Amino acid sequence: MKTGMLKISPGFEEIMPPEYRELVDNGPYGKDYGIGDLGSYKELLEEHPLCAGCGLALSLRLTLASLPMPEDTVIVGSTGCSALAFPQVALHNIHSLFGNQNAVASGLKRALKLRFPEKEKDVVVIAGDGATADIGLDMVMQSWLRREKITTIMLDNEAYANTGGQESGMSMQGAVLNMAPTGKKFPKLSLPEIAHTCGCAYVAAASPAKPKQLAKVVRRAILVAREIGPTYVQLYSPCPTNYKFNPKETVSLIKQREKDGLYQSKEYISQEAQAFLESIEVKK
Amino acid sequence: MCSEKQKNRDTVAELLHGLRNKAFITGSEAVAEAVKRANVDMAIAYPITPQSESMHLVGELFAKGYIRDYYRAENEFAVMAAVHGAALGGGRVFTATSGPGTLRAMEMFPVWAGARQPIVCAFMCRGVSLPPSIQPENIEMGMLLDTGMLMLHAENGQDFFDMILQAYLIAEQPDVHLPVGVFADGFFVTHTREEMLLPPEDCCLPPYDPGFAPVPVFDMETPPMRITRDPLLNKSNFISGSANASWHQEVLAAAERARKHIAHFMGGLLEVENPGAKIFIAASGTAVSQSREALRMMQAEGMDAGLIKIKSIRPFPASELSKALEAADLVVVPEFNAGGWLAREIRASIDRNHRVIGAPRVFGGMTMPPWLIVEEVKKALGAGQNRGGC
């Protein structure tokens, strides 16, 4: 993004919507903000329509606040609850179809590389578990196998929430959901391990119950994708609406799951990525 | 490789009207010759018969530096999604597919049009159904009529070459900015060697400038705002319904605006031979070539017959057809598919449409000998006489 691109032409200040003016005056573009700065600047996500207590909304908000370079980040989303929030996100973001997000991102990243050879443009896929692990798994894995320099972030709410709470590949075995009326018959897919095997240079599982950890892995994933190759981040983001728990208990539920050994944070770093991260993190 | 030698040259005029050299090549090779001159940023391929050879040759163009990026993707849906991503990022893209690949990718085509992306895709048409067939057949065109993309139908390799270049010129007009499918009947065109006329190799289209697009490019070089389709999709109220409908109408209007550019770059949406005739054969694709032979046979017998070659299927030349067929008594429409989509289109475009005979139809790899067309004309004339000459 060119410096000053957002600036409002003289005389039009009053016409532009207030949320746009706030972004111009106090947005995160070109600043080195992190989640510690939340509350002190205009966030990229504006009045999203997701449910009260939505774990996905919390993960998305923290993810957007952790982008290392929002002014040059293009998001590719997919169909699902997150697609309801993306029109409210002040970044170029693409919603093409259900499941094709990593194929779209592959073409997009390569075209941006051709058009801006001297400039970094981060392409970040943010999609739900149905889009990533079920209908789009083919294209997700193929983008990793091709070593596309994109970051894939799964907002894992363990269900098809937007279509009314159906079982997904990421639901726990035994979960009773729509289309699994007698309980899910097979275990939750181990996508971090698959990502690792498929050649992702950096893989992490985190949750919004530990915001600092979430911010760190998102940032690392995007920086490694820029320099080395594909990266994957899985964010456990429980859904109070379809799993029918009290919306104020989202974070405590994640903590309980961790205590019970049913959720754990993970990090796989390739040697190359490790060396790269050490070089930049020491510098900082 | 294109850009260096092109400064201060009107390469569009040169490509369309300049001197050309003879080449004895196949339709697949003609595709690569067109792509070589189209200044393409990215091509993405997935193999399927009879498309594969053309995309091999496009890959060789990448290896030689004519294209800036190229890869083999995982399936046709992913190919069409990836070229969509590349187009949204501001690149000029090319891909191609055939029959079952077209159907596998189907969900993406209306997305291209809805996103107003000037993607050019070649379709080497073939059979799609049980029993399995890789043979020439263009039923897939009938399935794509309402995807919002513009559709051009090549008669031969020369058309295929010309129409791919013309497709970029039409697709990228700011008042159009829609995808264009360039269709050819598989094998008949792709695998047949014929003499063609090609412009010099150092003459290429000027590079695509996404700054002229009527929709924002997804590169964070314009202020981010609500530019995805979601506000139209997600709210069930009158405003969002109207917004969605008006966007859709604009896609259709853009296709209508393409007519003048098709006329300019291609000399019209159709061509008429022997305009004063009472009997017409109307066809598209290789059925036109077969019809030319049939026409010769009928004229040799003293019949007053003419031929209409329909080059643009979307937009469809309804008013041109209506005018050209005003005084005709009979219109025979031979097709390489079982559905008869072209005959349906023509019937919907002209009055007194009992004049339209949707025959012969061949499919599953059958050929269309010219006598078959002549026979249908005679049969229809005989039936007409029996009905008292109507």
HADDOCK unambig.tbl for C-alpha pairs under 7 A between the chains (distance, minus, plus):
assign (segid A and resid 1 and name CA) (segid B and resid 220 and name CA) 5.54 0.50 0.50
assign (segid A and resid 1 and name CA) (segid B and resid 221 and name CA) 4.70 0.50 0.50
assign (segid A and resid 2 and name CA) (segid B and resid 221 and name CA) 6.59 0.50 0.50
assign (segid A and resid 5 and name CA) (segid B and resid 223 and name CA) 6.81 0.50 0.50
assign (segid A and resid 6 and name CA) (segid B and resid 223 and name CA) 5.75 0.50 0.50
assign (segid A and resid 71 and name CA) (segid B and resid 220 and name CA) 6.68 0.50 0.50
assign (segid A and resid 72 and name CA) (segid B and resid 220 and name CA) 5.71 0.50 0.50
assign (segid A and resid 73 and name CA) (segid B and resid 220 and name CA) 6.87 0.50 0.50
assign (segid A and resid 74 and name CA) (segid B and resid 218 and name CA) 6.87 0.50 0.50
assign (segid A and resid 74 and name CA) (segid B and resid 219 and name CA) 6.56 0.50 0.50
assign (segid A and resid 74 and name CA) (segid B and resid 220 and name CA) 6.68 0.50 0.50
assign (segid A and resid 84 and name CA) (segid B and resid 230 and name CA) 6.94 0.50 0.50
assign (segid A and resid 84 and name CA) (segid B and resid 234 and name CA) 6.88 0.50 0.50
assign (segid A and resid 87 and name CA) (segid B and resid 226 and name CA) 5.43 0.50 0.50
assign (segid A and resid 87 and name CA) (segid B and resid 228 and name CA) 6.47 0.50 0.50
assign (segid A and resid 87 and name CA) (segid B and resid 230 and name CA) 6.13 0.50 0.50
assign (segid A and resid 87 and name CA) (segid B and resid 231 and name CA) 6.45 0.50 0.50
assign (segid A and resid 90 and name CA) (segid B and resid 224 and name CA) 5.34 0.50 0.50
assign (segid A and resid 90 and name CA) (segid B and resid 225 and name CA) 6.04 0.50 0.50
assign (segid A and resid 91 and name CA) (segid B and resid 224 and name CA) 5.11 0.50 0.50
assign (segid A and resid 92 and name CA) (segid B and resid 218 and name CA) 5.65 0.50 0.50
assign (segid A and resid 92 and name CA) (segid B and resid 220 and name CA) 5.90 0.50 0.50
assign (segid A and resid 92 and name CA) (segid B and resid 224 and name CA) 5.37 0.50 0.50
assign (segid A and resid 93 and name CA) (segid B and resid 228 and name CA) 6.99 0.50 0.50
assign (segid A and resid 94 and name CA) (segid B and resid 228 and name CA) 6.23 0.50 0.50
assign (segid A and resid 95 and name CA) (segid B and resid 228 and name CA) 6.47 0.50 0.50
assign (segid A and resid 100 and name CA) (segid B and resid 78 and name CA) 6.57 0.50 0.50
assign (segid A and resid 100 and name CA) (segid B and resid 81 and name CA) 6.29 0.50 0.50
assign (segid A and resid 103 and name CA) (segid B and resid 78 and name CA) 5.41 0.50 0.50
assign (segid A and resid 103 and name CA) (segid B and resid 81 and name CA) 5.63 0.50 0.50
assign (segid A and resid 103 and name CA) (segid B and resid 82 and name CA) 4.78 0.50 0.50
assign (segid A and resid 104 and name CA) (segid B and resid 81 and name CA) 4.98 0.50 0.50
assign (segid A and resid 104 and name CA) (segid B and resid 82 and name CA) 4.35 0.50 0.50
assign (segid A and resid 104 and name CA) (segid B and resid 84 and name CA) 6.33 0.50 0.50
assign (segid A and resid 104 and name CA) (segid B and resid 85 and name CA) 4.21 0.50 0.50
assign (segid A and resid 105 and name CA) (segid B and resid 85 and name CA) 6.01 0.50 0.50
assign (segid A and resid 106 and name CA) (segid B and resid 82 and name CA) 6.07 0.50 0.50
assign (segid A and resid 107 and name CA) (segid B and resid 82 and name CA) 4.34 0.50 0.50
assign (segid A and resid 107 and name CA) (segid B and resid 83 and name CA) 5.76 0.50 0.50
assign (segid A and resid 107 and name CA) (segid B and resid 85 and name CA) 4.69 0.50 0.50
assign (segid A and resid 107 and name CA) (segid B and resid 86 and name CA) 4.21 0.50 0.50
assign (segid A and resid 108 and name CA) (segid B and resid 85 and name CA) 4.32 0.50 0.50
assign (segid A and resid 108 and name CA) (segid B and resid 86 and name CA) 4.26 0.50 0.50
assign (segid A and resid 108 and name CA) (segid B and resid 88 and name CA) 6.79 0.50 0.50
assign (segid A and resid 108 and name CA) (segid B and resid 89 and name CA) 5.18 0.50 0.50
assign (segid A and resid 110 and name CA) (segid B and resid 86 and name CA) 6.90 0.50 0.50
assign (segid A and resid 111 and name CA) (segid B and resid 86 and name CA) 4.99 0.50 0.50
assign (segid A and resid 111 and name CA) (segid B and resid 89 and name CA) 5.66 0.50 0.50
assign (segid A and resid 111 and name CA) (segid B and resid 90 and name CA) 6.75 0.50 0.50
assign (segid A and resid 111 and name CA) (segid B and resid 91 and name CA) 5.52 0.50 0.50
assign (segid A and resid 112 and name CA) (segid B and resid 89 and name CA) 5.81 0.50 0.50
assign (segid A and resid 112 and name CA) (segid B and resid 219 and name CA) 6.99 0.50 0.50
assign (segid A and resid 139 and name CA) (segid B and resid 78 and name CA) 6.83 0.50 0.50
assign (segid A and resid 142 and name CA) (segid B and resid 74 and name CA) 6.81 0.50 0.50
